[in-house]
Amino acid sequence: MASQGRRSSLPGRNPKNEGILSRVSNSISQSPILFQGRQVASDAAVVAKKLCKSTGRAAWMAGTTFLILIVPLIIEMDREQQMNELEMQHASLLGTPPQK
């Protein structure tokens, strides 16, 4: 009598409609570890988005500062170097010794 081939099922479940894979899948999807993992992933995405946004702002500030302050300085130094080379060339053509 004990081996009649009947399966015992959990109360409220229909054993004909739910297979082993769906039961395992349901138990995994309702796992607190999975919920916590999803929460951590979501938090990491929010932090990454904020980091990218603030990094973009910092890059914009650094770039505009470079264009406003450093580029004119580089242009002026190049102009000064060209003037010095021109004076050296004129001095050598006129026969005066170059000044150091």
MOPAC internal coordinates of N, CA, C and O (Angstrom, degrees):
PM7 1SCF
backbone

  N    0.0000 0     0.00 0     0.00 0    0    0    0
  C    1.4281 1     0.00 0     0.00 0    1    0    0
  C    1.5150 1   112.06 1     0.00 0    2    1    0
  O    1.2310 1   120.71 1   147.55 1    3    2    1
  N    1.3048 1   116.24 1   -32.45 1    3    2    1
  C    1.4477 1   119.39 1  -177.69 1    5    3    2
  C    1.5144 1   111.10 1   -70.06 1    6    5    3
  O    1.2310 1   119.92 1   155.16 1    7    6    5
  N    1.3268 1   117.76 1   -24.84 1    7    6    5
  C    1.4569 1   120.21 1  -178.13 1    9    7    6
  C    1.5181 1   110.88 1  -106.98 1   10    9    7
  O    1.2310 1   120.38 1  -121.95 1   11   10    9
  N    1.2931 1   116.89 1    58.05 1   11   10    9
  C    1.4571 1   120.94 1   179.79 1   13   11   10
  C    1.5260 1   111.97 1   -85.40 1   14   13   11
  O    1.2310 1   119.72 1   174.90 1   15   14   13
  N    1.3354 1   118.14 1    -5.10 1   15   14   13
  C    1.4469 1   120.50 1   178.28 1   17   15   14
  C    1.5153 1   113.33 1    87.70 1   18   17   15
  O    1.2310 1   119.85 1  -170.91 1   19   18   17
  N    1.3027 1   117.89 1     9.09 1   19   18   17
  C    1.4588 1   120.48 1   179.28 1   21   19   18
  C    1.5261 1   109.06 1   -86.42 1   22   21   19
  O    1.2310 1   120.97 1   -37.11 1   23   22   21
  N    1.2828 1   115.75 1   142.89 1   23   22   21
  C    1.4627 1   120.91 1   177.20 1   25   23   22
  C    1.5179 1   108.88 1  -103.00 1   26   25   23
  O    1.2310 1   121.48 1   -38.37 1   27   26   25
  N    1.2869 1   114.77 1   141.63 1   27   26   25
  C    1.4636 1   117.78 1   174.95 1   29   27   26
  C    1.5297 1   107.40 1   -89.25 1   30   29   27
  O    1.2310 1   120.58 1   -36.96 1   31   30   29
  N    1.2956 1   116.49 1   143.04 1   31   30   29
  C    1.4606 1   120.66 1  -179.46 1   33   31   30
  C    1.5154 1   109.39 1  -126.48 1   34   33   31
  O    1.2310 1   122.11 1   -16.53 1   35   34   33
  N    1.3150 1   113.56 1   163.47 1   35   34   33
  C    1.4548 1   118.88 1   178.38 1   37   35   34
  C    1.5207 1   109.09 1   -70.93 1   38   37   35
  O    1.2310 1   120.10 1   -30.35 1   39   38   37
  N    1.3174 1   117.41 1   149.65 1   39   38   37
  C    1.4677 1   119.19 1   179.04 1   41   39   38
  C    1.5277 1   110.44 1   -64.23 1   42   41   39
  O    1.2310 1   120.68 1   -42.40 1   43   42   41
  N    1.2984 1   116.30 1   137.60 1   43   42   41
  C    1.4537 1   121.30 1   178.56 1   45   43   42
  C    1.5136 1   113.60 1    86.09 1   46   45   43
  O    1.2310 1   119.45 1  -177.83 1   47   46   45
  N    1.3109 1   118.66 1     2.17 1   47   46   45
  C    1.4632 1   122.31 1  -179.08 1   49   47   46
  C    1.5240 1   109.16 1  -114.69 1   50   49   47
  O    1.2310 1   121.50 1   -34.82 1   51   50   49
  N    1.2889 1   114.74 1   145.18 1   51   50   49
  C    1.4575 1   120.44 1   177.67 1   53   51   50
  C    1.5263 1   107.48 1  -104.17 1   54   53   51
  O    1.2310 1   119.36 1   -69.24 1   55   54   53
  N    1.3264 1   118.82 1   110.76 1   55   54   53
  C    1.4634 1   120.59 1  -174.39 1   57   55   54
  C    1.5180 1   113.48 1   -66.80 1   58   57   55
  O    1.2310 1   118.99 1   159.18 1   59   58   57
  N    1.3215 1   119.53 1   -20.82 1   59   58   57
  C    1.4580 1   121.19 1  -179.12 1   61   59   58
  C    1.5238 1   111.67 1   -75.92 1   62   61   59
  O    1.2310 1   119.60 1   148.03 1   63   62   61
  N    1.3213 1   118.36 1   -31.97 1   63   62   61
  C    1.4605 1   121.82 1  -175.25 1   65   63   62
  C    1.5346 1   113.11 1   -90.88 1   66   65   63
  O    1.2310 1   119.67 1   163.94 1   67   66   65
  N    1.3025 1   118.24 1   -16.06 1   67   66   65
  C    1.4527 1   120.29 1  -173.33 1   69   67   66
  C    1.5217 1   109.78 1  -122.05 1   70   69   67
  O    1.2310 1   120.99 1   -61.96 1   71   70   69
  N    1.3304 1   115.71 1   118.04 1   71   70   69
  C    1.4476 1   120.88 1   179.87 1   73   71   70
  C    1.5132 1   111.16 1   -91.65 1   74   73   71
  O    1.2310 1   121.17 1     0.57 1   75   74   73
  N    1.3067 1   115.36 1  -179.43 1   75   74   73
  C    1.4592 1   120.79 1  -177.92 1   77   75   74
  C    1.5255 1   111.42 1   -65.85 1   78   77   75
  O    1.2310 1   120.47 1   141.79 1   79   78   77
  N    1.3293 1   116.72 1   -38.21 1   79   78   77
  C    1.4656 1   119.12 1  -179.32 1   81   79   78
  C    1.5184 1   111.96 1   -65.45 1   82   81   79
  O    1.2310 1   120.60 1   139.21 1   83   82   81
  N    1.3217 1   116.46 1   -40.79 1   83   82   81
  C    1.4603 1   118.30 1   179.99 1   85   83   82
  C    1.5277 1   111.13 1   -70.06 1   86   85   83
  O    1.2310 1   120.46 1   145.96 1   87   86   85
  N    1.3253 1   116.73 1   -34.04 1   87   86   85
  C    1.4683 1   118.60 1   176.82 1   89   87   86
  C    1.5259 1   110.96 1   -66.41 1   90   89   87
  O    1.2310 1   120.51 1   136.70 1   91   90   89
  N    1.3280 1   116.63 1   -43.30 1   91   90   89
  C    1.4711 1   120.01 1   178.33 1   93   91   90
  C    1.5193 1   110.11 1   -65.11 1   94   93   91
  O    1.2310 1   120.93 1   137.81 1   95   94   93
  N    1.3232 1   115.83 1   -42.19 1   95   94   93
  C    1.4584 1   120.69 1   179.50 1   97   95   94
  C    1.5344 1   110.91 1   -61.38 1   98   97   95
  O    1.2310 1   120.57 1   136.20 1   99   98   97
  N    1.3154 1   116.52 1   -43.80 1   99   98   97
  C    1.4664 1   119.91 1   178.44 1  101   99   98
  C    1.5229 1   111.80 1   -64.64 1  102  101   99
  O    1.2310 1   120.39 1   139.32 1  103  102  101
  N    1.3286 1   116.87 1   -40.68 1  103  102  101
  C    1.4585 1   118.26 1  -179.71 1  105  103  102
  C    1.5229 1   111.37 1   -68.59 1  106  105  103
  O    1.2310 1   119.91 1   146.81 1  107  106  105
  N    1.3480 1   117.77 1   -33.19 1  107  106  105
  C    1.4667 1   120.20 1   177.62 1  109  107  106
  C    1.5181 1   110.19 1   -72.44 1  110  109  107
  O    1.2310 1   119.92 1   135.87 1  111  110  109
  N    1.3329 1   117.75 1   -44.13 1  111  110  109
  C    1.4632 1   120.28 1  -176.85 1  113  111  110
  C    1.5252 1   112.01 1   -67.48 1  114  113  111
  O    1.2310 1   119.60 1   157.03 1  115  114  113
  N    1.3178 1   118.37 1   -22.97 1  115  114  113
  C    1.4578 1   121.33 1   178.57 1  117  115  114
  C    1.5241 1   111.79 1   -98.06 1  118  117  115
  O    1.2310 1   120.27 1  -169.03 1  119  118  117
  N    1.3093 1   117.09 1    10.97 1  119  118  117
  C    1.4572 1   121.93 1  -177.62 1  121  119  118
  C    1.5304 1   110.70 1   -72.56 1  122  121  119
  O    1.2310 1   119.90 1   -41.81 1  123  122  121
  N    1.3233 1   117.80 1   138.19 1  123  122  121
  C    1.4704 1   119.65 1   177.30 1  125  123  122
  C    1.5270 1   112.03 1   -67.39 1  126  125  123
  O    1.2310 1   119.91 1   153.10 1  127  126  125
  N    1.3164 1   117.78 1   -26.90 1  127  126  125
  C    1.4656 1   120.38 1   177.81 1  129  127  126
  C    1.5225 1   109.90 1   -66.79 1  130  129  127
  O    1.2310 1   120.07 1   138.13 1  131  130  129
  N    1.3151 1   117.47 1   -41.87 1  131  130  129
  C    1.4543 1   121.40 1   178.33 1  133  131  130
  C    1.5283 1   110.38 1   -64.96 1  134  133  131
  O    1.2310 1   120.27 1   137.84 1  135  134  133
  N    1.3154 1   117.09 1   -42.16 1  135  134  133
  C    1.4658 1   120.85 1   177.81 1  137  135  134
  C    1.5192 1   110.65 1   -60.97 1  138  137  135
  O    1.2310 1   120.17 1   135.97 1  139  138  137
  N    1.3186 1   117.29 1   -44.03 1  139  138  137
  C    1.4579 1   121.09 1   179.87 1  141  139  138
  C    1.5330 1   110.53 1   -66.26 1  142  141  139
  O    1.2310 1   119.92 1   141.80 1  143  142  141
  N    1.3196 1   117.76 1   -38.20 1  143  142  141
  C    1.4609 1   121.13 1   177.19 1  145  143  142
  C    1.5102 1   112.17 1   -63.17 1  146  145  143
  O    1.2310 1   120.56 1   138.16 1  147  146  145
  N    1.3212 1   116.53 1   -41.84 1  147  146  145
  C    1.4683 1   120.27 1   177.07 1  149  147  146
  C    1.5253 1   110.69 1   -64.07 1  150  149  147
  O    1.2310 1   120.29 1   139.94 1  151  150  149
  N    1.3037 1   117.05 1   -40.06 1  151  150  149
  C    1.4608 1   121.28 1  -179.96 1  153  151  150
  C    1.5254 1   110.42 1   -64.36 1  154  153  151
  O    1.2310 1   120.35 1   136.91 1  155  154  153
  N    1.3247 1   116.93 1   -43.09 1  155  154  153
  C    1.4667 1   121.23 1   178.96 1  157  155  154
  C    1.5268 1   110.04 1   -64.20 1  158  157  155
  O    1.2310 1   120.15 1   137.88 1  159  158  157
  N    1.3204 1   117.32 1   -42.12 1  159  158  157
  C    1.4635 1   120.71 1   178.93 1  161  159  158
  C    1.5237 1   110.72 1   -63.23 1  162  161  159
  O    1.2310 1   120.33 1   139.59 1  163  162  161
  N    1.3164 1   116.97 1   -40.41 1  163  162  161
  C    1.4540 1   120.82 1   178.45 1  165  163  162
  C    1.5286 1   110.88 1   -64.86 1  166  165  163
  O    1.2310 1   120.34 1   136.16 1  167  166  165
  N    1.3235 1   116.95 1   -43.84 1  167  166  165
  C    1.4578 1   120.81 1   177.72 1  169  167  166
  C    1.5290 1   111.44 1   -62.34 1  170  169  167
  O    1.2310 1   120.29 1   139.96 1  171  170  169
  N    1.3220 1   117.06 1   -40.04 1  171  170  169
  C    1.4583 1   121.28 1   179.08 1  173  171  170
  C    1.5217 1   110.69 1   -64.52 1  174  173  171
  O    1.2310 1   120.05 1   142.14 1  175  174  173
  N    1.3202 1   117.52 1   -37.86 1  175  174  173
  C    1.4636 1   121.06 1   178.65 1  177  175  174
  C    1.5274 1   110.64 1   -65.64 1  178  177  175
  O    1.2310 1   120.25 1   139.72 1  179  178  177
  N    1.3204 1   117.12 1   -40.28 1  179  178  177
  C    1.4677 1   120.93 1   179.02 1  181  179  178
  C    1.5296 1   109.97 1   -64.62 1  182  181  179
  O    1.2310 1   120.33 1   136.11 1  183  182  181
  N    1.3290 1   116.97 1   -43.89 1  183  182  181
  C    1.4599 1   120.65 1   179.74 1  185  183  182
  C    1.5263 1   110.46 1   -64.53 1  186  185  183
  O    1.2310 1   119.95 1   138.28 1  187  186  185
  N    1.3226 1   117.70 1   -41.72 1  187  186  185
  C    1.4679 1   121.35 1   179.22 1  189  187  186
  C    1.5290 1   110.85 1   -63.18 1  190  189  187
  O    1.2310 1   120.38 1   141.01 1  191  190  189
  N    1.3204 1   116.87 1   -38.99 1  191  190  189
  C    1.4594 1   120.37 1   178.88 1  193  191  190
  C    1.5274 1   110.78 1   -65.17 1  194  193  191
  O    1.2310 1   120.39 1   136.01 1  195  194  193
  N    1.3295 1   116.86 1   -43.99 1  195  194  193
  C    1.4603 1   120.36 1   178.69 1  197  195  194
  C    1.5233 1   110.91 1   -64.70 1  198  197  195
  O    1.2310 1   120.45 1   140.59 1  199  198  197
  N    1.3329 1   116.75 1   -39.41 1  199  198  197
  C    1.4632 1   120.96 1   179.40 1  201  199  198
  C    1.5203 1   110.78 1   -63.96 1  202  201  199
  O    1.2310 1   120.10 1   137.05 1  203  202  201
  N    1.3250 1   117.42 1   -42.95 1  203  202  201
  C    1.4623 1   120.52 1   178.72 1  205  203  202
  C    1.5273 1   110.82 1   -63.84 1  206  205  203
  O    1.2310 1   120.95 1   140.42 1  207  206  205
  N    1.3165 1   115.79 1   -39.58 1  207  206  205
  C    1.4564 1   119.88 1  -179.78 1  209  207  206
  C    1.5257 1   111.21 1   -65.29 1  210  209  207
  O    1.2310 1   120.07 1   135.21 1  211  210  209
  N    1.3281 1   117.48 1   -44.79 1  211  210  209
  C    1.4614 1   120.20 1  -179.65 1  213  211  210
  C    1.5183 1   110.89 1   -71.74 1  214  213  211
  O    1.2310 1   119.61 1   146.49 1  215  214  213
  N    1.3276 1   118.34 1   -33.51 1  215  214  213
  C    1.4575 1   121.07 1   176.96 1  217  215  214
  C    1.5201 1   109.96 1   -66.62 1  218  217  215
  O    1.2310 1   120.25 1   141.85 1  219  218  217
  N    1.3114 1   117.12 1   -38.15 1  219  218  217
  C    1.4629 1   120.93 1   176.83 1  221  219  218
  C    1.5203 1   111.47 1   -63.31 1  222  221  219
  O    1.2310 1   120.67 1   138.66 1  223  222  221
  N    1.3116 1   116.33 1   -41.34 1  223  222  221
  C    1.4684 1   119.82 1   177.20 1  225  223  222
  C    1.5186 1   111.35 1   -63.59 1  226  225  223
  O    1.2310 1   120.45 1   136.48 1  227  226  225
  N    1.3227 1   116.74 1   -43.52 1  227  226  225
  C    1.4605 1   120.57 1   179.26 1  229  227  226
  C    1.5252 1   110.82 1   -64.03 1  230  229  227
  O    1.2310 1   119.86 1   140.31 1  231  230  229
  N    1.3200 1   117.87 1   -39.69 1  231  230  229
  C    1.4670 1   121.42 1   178.46 1  233  231  230
  C    1.5284 1   110.62 1   -65.16 1  234  233  231
  O    1.2310 1   120.51 1   140.45 1  235  234  233
  N    1.3215 1   116.63 1   -39.55 1  235  234  233
  C    1.4625 1   120.72 1   178.05 1  237  235  234
  C    1.5288 1   110.20 1   -63.57 1  238  237  235
  O    1.2310 1   120.39 1   134.87 1  239  238  237
  N    1.3155 1   116.87 1   -45.13 1  239  238  237
  C    1.4700 1   120.30 1  -179.80 1  241  239  238
  C    1.5232 1   110.87 1   -64.41 1  242  241  239
  O    1.2310 1   119.90 1   136.88 1  243  242  241
  N    1.3184 1   117.79 1   -43.12 1  243  242  241
  C    1.4597 1   121.11 1   179.51 1  245  243  242
  C    1.5304 1   110.64 1   -65.05 1  246  245  243
  O    1.2310 1   120.19 1   138.81 1  247  246  245
  N    1.3092 1   117.24 1   -41.19 1  247  246  245
  C    1.4642 1   120.66 1  -179.49 1  249  247  246
  C    1.5116 1   112.56 1   -65.70 1  250  249  247
  O    1.2310 1   120.14 1   134.42 1  251  250  249
  N    1.3155 1   117.34 1   -45.58 1  251  250  249
  C    1.4624 1   119.47 1   179.84 1  253  251  250
  C    1.5224 1   111.29 1   -68.15 1  254  253  251
  O    1.2310 1   120.04 1   142.71 1  255  254  253
  N    1.3167 1   117.53 1   -37.29 1  255  254  253
  C    1.4656 1   120.49 1   176.35 1  257  255  254
  C    1.5237 1   110.21 1   -62.16 1  258  257  255
  O    1.2310 1   120.24 1   137.33 1  259  258  257
  N    1.3298 1   117.14 1   -42.67 1  259  258  257
  C    1.4591 1   121.37 1   178.52 1  261  259  258
  C    1.5223 1   110.25 1   -60.90 1  262  261  259
  O    1.2310 1   120.18 1   135.90 1  263  262  261
  N    1.3465 1   117.27 1   -44.10 1  263  262  261
  C    1.4589 1   120.21 1  -178.91 1  265  263  262
  C    1.5226 1   112.43 1   -66.74 1  266  265  263
  O    1.2310 1   120.06 1   143.32 1  267  266  265
  N    1.3048 1   117.49 1   -36.68 1  267  266  265
  C    1.4611 1   120.98 1  -175.92 1  269  267  266
  C    1.5257 1   112.11 1   -79.82 1  270  269  267
  O    1.2310 1   119.90 1   140.84 1  271  270  269
  N    1.3286 1   117.80 1   -39.16 1  271  270  269
  C    1.4588 1   120.41 1  -173.81 1  273  271  270
  C    1.5231 1   114.42 1  -101.94 1  274  273  271
  O    1.2310 1   119.29 1   136.35 1  275  274  273
  N    1.2950 1   118.96 1   -43.65 1  275  274  273
  C    1.4597 1   121.96 1  -169.96 1  277  275  274
  C    1.5243 1   112.40 1   -86.03 1  278  277  275
  O    1.2310 1   119.27 1   138.10 1  279  278  277
  N    1.3238 1   118.99 1   -41.90 1  279  278  277
  C    1.4617 1   121.16 1  -177.28 1  281  279  278
  C    1.5299 1   111.81 1   -61.48 1  282  281  279
  O    1.2310 1   118.25 1   133.86 1  283  282  281
  N    1.3323 1   120.94 1   -46.14 1  283  282  281
  C    1.4704 1   118.75 1   176.17 1  285  283  282
  C    1.5371 1   112.76 1   -60.95 1  286  285  283
  O    1.2310 1   120.14 1   145.24 1  287  286  285
  N    1.3159 1   117.34 1   -34.76 1  287  286  285
  C    1.4589 1   120.34 1   177.24 1  289  287  286
  C    1.5268 1   110.90 1   -64.23 1  290  289  287
  O    1.2310 1   120.51 1   136.90 1  291  290  289
  N    1.3261 1   116.63 1   -43.10 1  291  290  289
  C    1.4672 1   120.64 1   178.38 1  293  291  290
  C    1.5269 1   110.51 1   -63.87 1  294  293  291
  O    1.2310 1   120.06 1   138.39 1  295  294  293
  N    1.3179 1   117.49 1   -41.61 1  295  294  293
  C    1.4696 1   121.15 1   178.73 1  297  295  294
  C    1.5197 1   110.38 1   -62.98 1  298  297  295
  O    1.2310 1   120.10 1   135.81 1  299  298  297
  N    1.3105 1   117.41 1   -44.19 1  299  298  297
  C    1.4728 1   121.20 1   179.96 1  301  299  298
  C    1.5208 1   111.33 1   -65.04 1  302  301  299
  O    1.2310 1   119.76 1   140.20 1  303  302  301
  N    1.3211 1   118.07 1   -39.80 1  303  302  301
  C    1.4659 1   120.40 1   178.33 1  305  303  302
  C    1.5281 1   110.56 1   -65.66 1  306  305  303
  O    1.2310 1   119.84 1   141.84 1  307  306  305
  N    1.3283 1   117.91 1   -38.16 1  307  306  305
  C    1.4552 1   121.56 1   177.09 1  309  307  306
  C    1.5246 1   110.58 1   -65.01 1  310  309  307
  O    1.2310 1   120.48 1   137.50 1  311  310  309
  N    1.3102 1   116.69 1   -42.50 1  311  310  309
  C    1.4587 1   121.55 1   177.80 1  313  311  310
  C    1.5293 1   110.90 1   -61.30 1  314  313  311
  O    1.2310 1   120.59 1   137.34 1  315  314  313
  N    1.3151 1   116.49 1   -42.66 1  315  314  313
  C    1.4777 1   121.67 1   178.83 1  317  315  314
  C    1.5264 1   110.30 1   -62.99 1  318  317  315
  O    1.2310 1   120.52 1   138.14 1  319  318  317
  N    1.3300 1   116.62 1   -41.86 1  319  318  317
  C    1.4677 1   120.99 1   178.66 1  321  319  318
  C    1.5268 1   110.83 1   -63.14 1  322  321  319
  O    1.2310 1   120.11 1   138.70 1  323  322  321
  N    1.3149 1   117.39 1   -41.30 1  323  322  321
  C    1.4624 1   120.84 1   178.10 1  325  323  322
  C    1.5287 1   111.33 1   -64.65 1  326  325  323
  O    1.2310 1   120.56 1   140.43 1  327  326  325
  N    1.3213 1   116.53 1   -39.57 1  327  326  325
  C    1.4755 1   119.98 1   177.94 1  329  327  326
  C    1.5210 1   110.55 1   -64.35 1  330  329  327
  O    1.2310 1   119.92 1   138.47 1  331  330  329
  N    1.3148 1   117.77 1   -41.53 1  331  330  329
  C    1.4686 1   121.09 1   178.33 1  333  331  330
  C    1.5215 1   111.04 1   -63.10 1  334  333  331
  O    1.2310 1   120.20 1   137.34 1  335  334  333
  N    1.3202 1   117.23 1   -42.66 1  335  334  333
  C    1.4634 1   120.79 1   178.35 1  337  335  334
  C    1.5251 1   111.08 1   -64.67 1  338  337  335
  O    1.2310 1   120.07 1   140.48 1  339  338  337
  N    1.3297 1   117.47 1   -39.52 1  339  338  337
  C    1.4583 1   121.59 1   178.17 1  341  339  338
  C    1.5238 1   111.21 1   -64.42 1  342  341  339
  O    1.2310 1   120.07 1   137.41 1  343  342  341
  N    1.3229 1   117.48 1   -42.59 1  343  342  341
  C    1.4672 1   121.25 1   177.43 1  345  343  342
  C    1.5231 1   110.90 1   -63.68 1  346  345  343
  O    1.2310 1   120.04 1   139.01 1  347  346  345
  N    1.3224 1   117.52 1   -40.99 1  347  346  345
  C    1.4687 1   120.82 1   177.84 1  349  347  346
  C    1.5392 1   110.14 1   -63.08 1  350  349  347
  O    1.2310 1   119.88 1   141.06 1  351  350  349
  N    1.3187 1   117.84 1   -38.94 1  351  350  349
  C    1.4590 1   122.01 1   179.95 1  353  351  350
  C    1.5356 1   110.40 1   -67.16 1  354  353  351
  O    1.2310 1   120.26 1   136.81 1  355  354  353
  N    1.3185 1   117.11 1   -43.19 1  355  354  353
  C    1.4668 1   121.25 1   178.64 1  357  355  354
  C    1.5209 1   110.33 1   -64.56 1  358  357  355
  O    1.2310 1   120.92 1   138.50 1  359  358  357
  N    1.3235 1   115.84 1   -41.50 1  359  358  357
  C    1.4643 1   119.29 1  -179.38 1  361  359  358
  C    1.5182 1   110.60 1   -64.88 1  362  361  359
  O    1.2310 1   119.63 1   142.65 1  363  362  361
  N    1.3180 1   118.31 1   -37.35 1  363  362  361
  C    1.4668 1   119.91 1   179.94 1  365  363  362
  C    1.5302 1   110.86 1   -72.05 1  366  365  363
  O    1.2310 1   119.71 1   148.28 1  367  366  365
  N    1.3380 1   118.16 1   -31.72 1  367  366  365
  C    1.4661 1   121.14 1   177.87 1  369  367  366
  C    1.5236 1   111.78 1   -71.49 1  370  369  367
  O    1.2310 1   120.48 1   144.58 1  371  370  369
  N    1.3102 1   116.68 1   -35.42 1  371  370  369
  C    1.4687 1   121.29 1  -178.66 1  373  371  370
  C    1.5078 1   111.87 1   -83.37 1  374  373  371
  O    1.2310 1   119.40 1   167.45 1  375  374  373
  N    1.2750 1   118.75 1   -12.55 1  375  374  373
  C    1.4587 1   122.22 1   176.14 1  377  375  374
  C    1.4995 1   114.23 1    90.53 1  378  377  375
  O    1.2310 1   118.93 1  -172.26 1  379  378  377
  N    1.2686 1   119.65 1     7.74 1  379  378  377
  C    1.4636 1   120.51 1   176.91 1  381  379  378
  C    1.5124 1   107.99 1   -85.88 1  382  381  379
  O    1.2310 1   120.22 1   -33.67 1  383  382  381
  N    1.3140 1   117.18 1   146.33 1  383  382  381
  C    1.4618 1   118.98 1  -179.97 1  385  383  382
  C    1.5424 1   110.95 1   -67.55 1  386  385  383
  O    1.2310 1   120.16 1   -37.47 1  387  386  385
  N    1.2877 1   117.30 1   142.53 1  387  386  385
  C    1.4882 1   119.68 1   179.56 1  389  387  386
  C    1.5265 1   111.28 1   -66.24 1  390  389  387
  O    1.2310 1   121.18 1   -38.17 1  391  390  389
  N    1.2936 1   115.34 1   141.83 1  391  390  389
  C    1.4620 1   120.78 1   179.27 1  393  391  390
  C    1.5280 1   108.71 1   -88.98 1  394  393  391
  O    1.2310 1   122.01 1   -36.92 1  395  394  393
  N    1.3307 1   113.77 1   143.08 1  395  394  393
  C    1.4572 1   117.91 1   179.31 1  397  395  394
  C    1.4950 1   111.70 1  -110.36 1  398  397  395
  O    1.2310 1   120.10 1   180.00 1  399  398  397

